[in-house]
Amino acid sequence: MVGMRFAKGHGTENDFVILPDPDGELDLTEEAVRLLCDRRAGIGGDGILRVVRTRALGEALAPSARTAERAEWFMDYRNSDGTVAEMCGNGVRVFARYLVHAGLVGGDVFEVGTRDGAKEVRIGPGGDVTVDMGRVERQGTSSAKLARQVVHGAQISVGNPHLACEVPGPVADVDLTEPPLLDREAFPAGANVEVYTEVEPGVLDMRVFERGSGETRSCGTGIVAAAAAATPAGEGATWRVRVLGGECTVFLDSDGARMSGPAVIVAEGETSLLS
């Protein structure tokens, strides 16, 4: 496939290769994803956002994503190792920004289809994008063995699995150079692992090791998971969450979570990598 169009975007430096494929014609293999995301031999990114019309997916749409049918556009997200992920909070914001940038939607409020269902997005006048992330589920506690320590935290589902762990010192001191070892009974499909600390009232510092990608500059669902873990059960809260790539704001209430943060398209072009 010579000369395939692509775009590149990021949300708090969690970066993605965006592939417009409106009619669902692209056979996006794990090998192709790994090549496109390679930072030396490819375009480079933490993942792939395939832009496809929801109706083009047909029976391939999983039951858990059925509410996505009401959205015209579906975010087919792949981790940089080629694996499929249920949801990506920074990816949804970048995906929404691309839809507006490419003239594929009208208005500032619309829905994006994901494997975790339809997500409402709002494009703010200052450039930030707010995503309704839906309900956040607390599923108990667990632990992970990192390179130099064991961390303990809350099992959180934000459409995908997380272990959000509060640590006593600066998050910069945590060694995330090796994949965390998780309890496979608690996380049979793996999980993203966040380490966070409250640096001042209403402000969290966080780092994340993403399942399928390694440590990234940011993780939108991880930001929500850390905010939820830091909030007493049954209470609402607003958190500023600072990550290596910037900052997002999370609003938690009885209806679920909303996340607001930047989303930027930085480049467009053609690639022959998939030919």
HUCOR-V269652 format. One record per residue. N is the residue number from 1. RES is the residue in three letters. OMEGA is omega in degrees with one decimal (999 if undefined). NEAR is the number of other ideal C-beta (glycine too) atoms within 10 Angstrom. Layout:
N:RES:OMEGA:NEAR
N:RES:OMEGA:NEAR
This chain:
1:MET:-174.4:12
2:VAL:173.7:9
3:GLY:177.7:10
4:MET:179.5:17
5:ARG:173.7:13
6:PHE:169.2:19
7:ALA:178.4:22
8:LYS:-179.8:19
9:GLY:176.9:25
10:HIS:171.2:24
11:GLY:-171.5:32
12:THR:175.4:26
13:GLU:165.0:16
14:ASN:-165.3:32
15:ASP:-171.5:26
16:PHE:166.4:28
17:VAL:-176.5:25
18:ILE:-177.9:27
19:LEU:175.9:23
20:PRO:-178.7:17
21:ASP:-168.6:17
22:PRO:-176.0:12
23:ASP:176.0:9
24:GLY:-176.0:18
25:GLU:-173.9:9
26:LEU:173.0:16
27:ASP:-172.8:9
28:LEU:-177.4:19
29:THR:176.3:12
30:GLU:179.4:13
31:GLU:179.2:9
32:ALA:178.4:19
33:VAL:-179.8:25
34:ARG:179.7:18
35:LEU:-179.6:16
36:LEU:-177.0:25
37:CYS:-179.7:24
38:ASP:-174.9:14
39:ARG:176.3:11
40:ARG:-177.1:5
41:ALA:-177.4:11
42:GLY:178.7:17
43:ILE:178.0:21
44:GLY:177.3:14
45:GLY:174.9:24
46:ASP:-179.9:25
47:GLY:-179.7:27
48:ILE:170.5:24
49:LEU:175.5:23
50:ARG:-176.6:19
51:VAL:-173.7:20
52:VAL:174.6:23
53:ARG:-176.7:16
54:THR:-177.4:21
55:ARG:179.2:13
56:ALA:-177.9:14
57:LEU:176.4:17
58:GLY:-176.9:8
59:GLU:179.2:5
60:ALA:179.2:11
61:LEU:-176.2:17
62:ALA:178.5:13
63:PRO:-179.5:5
64:SER:-177.8:13
65:ALA:-171.5:22
66:ARG:178.7:12
67:THR:176.6:15
68:ALA:-177.9:23
69:GLU:-179.6:15
70:ARG:177.2:11
71:ALA:179.2:22
72:GLU:-173.9:16
73:TRP:-177.0:20
74:PHE:176.2:26
75:MET:175.7:28
76:ASP:-173.4:22
77:TYR:176.0:21
78:ARG:171.5:28
79:ASN:-176.5:21
80:SER:177.1:25
81:ASP:177.2:14
82:GLY:-179.2:19
83:THR:-179.4:16
84:VAL:175.9:14
85:ALA:-176.3:22
86:GLU:-170.5:19
87:MET:177.1:23
88:CYS:-174.8:32
89:GLY:175.5:30
90:ASN:179.3:35
91:GLY:179.0:31
92:VAL:179.3:27
93:ARG:178.8:31
94:VAL:177.5:30
95:PHE:179.1:30
96:ALA:178.1:27
97:ARG:179.0:24
98:TYR:179.6:24
99:LEU:177.9:21
100:VAL:-178.8:18
101:HIS:-177.0:17
102:ALA:179.6:15
103:GLY:-177.2:7
104:LEU:176.1:15
105:VAL:173.6:20
106:GLY:179.6:8
107:GLY:-175.6:8
108:ASP:178.9:13
109:VAL:-179.6:10
110:PHE:-179.5:20
111:GLU:175.0:20
112:VAL:176.6:24
113:GLY:175.7:27
114:THR:176.3:29
115:ARG:173.2:20
116:ASP:178.4:24
117:GLY:-178.5:19
118:ALA:178.4:20
119:LYS:176.9:25
120:GLU:178.1:16
121:VAL:177.1:23
122:ARG:178.6:16
123:ILE:-177.3:20
124:GLY:-178.8:12
125:PRO:-179.7:6
126:GLY:178.2:6
127:GLY:177.3:11
128:ASP:176.5:18
129:VAL:177.9:24
130:THR:-178.1:20
131:VAL:169.9:28
132:ASP:-174.5:17
133:MET:179.5:27
134:GLY:-177.2:21
135:ARG:177.2:11
136:VAL:-175.6:21
137:GLU:170.9:13
138:ARG:-173.5:15
139:GLN:178.4:14
140:GLY:-178.5:8
141:THR:177.8:13
142:SER:-178.9:19
143:SER:178.0:17
144:ALA:175.2:22
145:LYS:177.1:14
146:LEU:-176.5:21
147:ALA:-174.1:12
148:ARG:-179.9:11
149:GLN:172.3:12
150:VAL:179.1:11
151:VAL:-178.1:19
152:HIS:-178.5:12
153:GLY:-175.2:22
154:ALA:170.9:21
155:GLN:-175.3:20
156:ILE:172.1:26
157:SER:173.4:19
158:VAL:-171.3:30
159:GLY:171.3:24
160:ASN:-171.1:25
161:PRO:-179.9:23
162:HIS:166.2:30
163:LEU:-176.4:29
164:ALA:-169.7:29
165:CYS:173.8:24
166:GLU:178.5:18
167:VAL:-172.4:20
168:PRO:-175.8:6
169:GLY:178.7:9
170:PRO:-180.0:11
171:VAL:178.2:21
172:ALA:-177.9:9
173:ASP:-177.7:12
174:VAL:-179.7:22
175:ASP:178.5:9
176:LEU:-177.1:18
177:THR:-179.6:11
178:GLU:177.4:13
179:PRO:178.1:16
180:PRO:173.6:22
181:LEU:-174.3:13
182:LEU:172.0:19
183:ASP:-174.8:14
184:ARG:176.7:9
185:GLU:178.5:7
186:ALA:-176.2:16
187:PHE:-176.8:20
188:PRO:179.3:10
189:ALA:-176.9:10
190:GLY:-178.8:16
191:ALA:167.2:26
192:ASN:179.3:25
193:VAL:177.7:32
194:GLU:168.0:33
195:VAL:-176.4:27
196:TYR:173.5:28
197:THR:177.6:21
198:GLU:-175.2:13
199:VAL:173.3:13
200:GLU:-177.0:8
201:PRO:178.2:6
202:GLY:-177.8:13
203:VAL:177.0:13
204:LEU:164.6:25
205:ASP:-174.4:21
206:MET:166.3:25
207:ARG:-172.9:24
208:VAL:167.8:30
209:PHE:-175.3:24
210:GLU:174.2:26
211:ARG:177.2:23
212:GLY:-177.7:17
213:SER:-175.0:21
214:GLY:177.5:16
215:GLU:178.2:16
216:THR:-179.3:24
217:ARG:-178.6:18
218:SER:174.4:28
219:CYS:-174.8:34
220:GLY:178.4:29
221:THR:176.5:31
222:GLY:175.7:33
223:ILE:178.5:34
224:VAL:-179.9:32
225:ALA:179.2:36
226:ALA:178.5:32
227:ALA:179.1:29
228:ALA:-179.7:25
229:ALA:-178.3:22
230:ALA:-177.0:21
231:THR:177.5:18
232:PRO:-177.8:7
233:ALA:177.1:7
234:GLY:-179.2:6
235:GLU:173.0:9
236:GLY:-179.1:11
237:ALA:170.2:14
238:THR:-178.0:13
239:TRP:162.5:26
240:ARG:-178.1:16
241:VAL:-178.0:28
242:ARG:178.9:19
243:VAL:-177.6:28
244:LEU:-175.4:17
245:GLY:180.0:19
246:GLY:-173.7:17
247:GLU:172.5:17
248:CYS:176.2:28
249:THR:179.4:17
250:VAL:176.8:27
251:PHE:-178.7:19
252:LEU:174.4:21
253:ASP:-175.8:11
254:SER:179.5:8
255:ASP:-179.2:11
256:GLY:-175.7:16
257:ALA:169.7:24
258:ARG:-178.8:19
259:MET:-179.5:28
260:SER:179.3:16
261:GLY:-176.8:27
262:PRO:173.9:21
263:ALA:-170.4:28
264:VAL:169.1:17
265:ILE:-172.6:16
266:VAL:-176.5:9
267:ALA:171.9:11
268:GLU:179.0:15
269:GLY:177.2:11
270:GLU:176.6:9
271:THR:174.6:18
272:SER:-177.3:9
273:LEU:-177.8:16
274:LEU:-178.9:17
275:SER:999:8
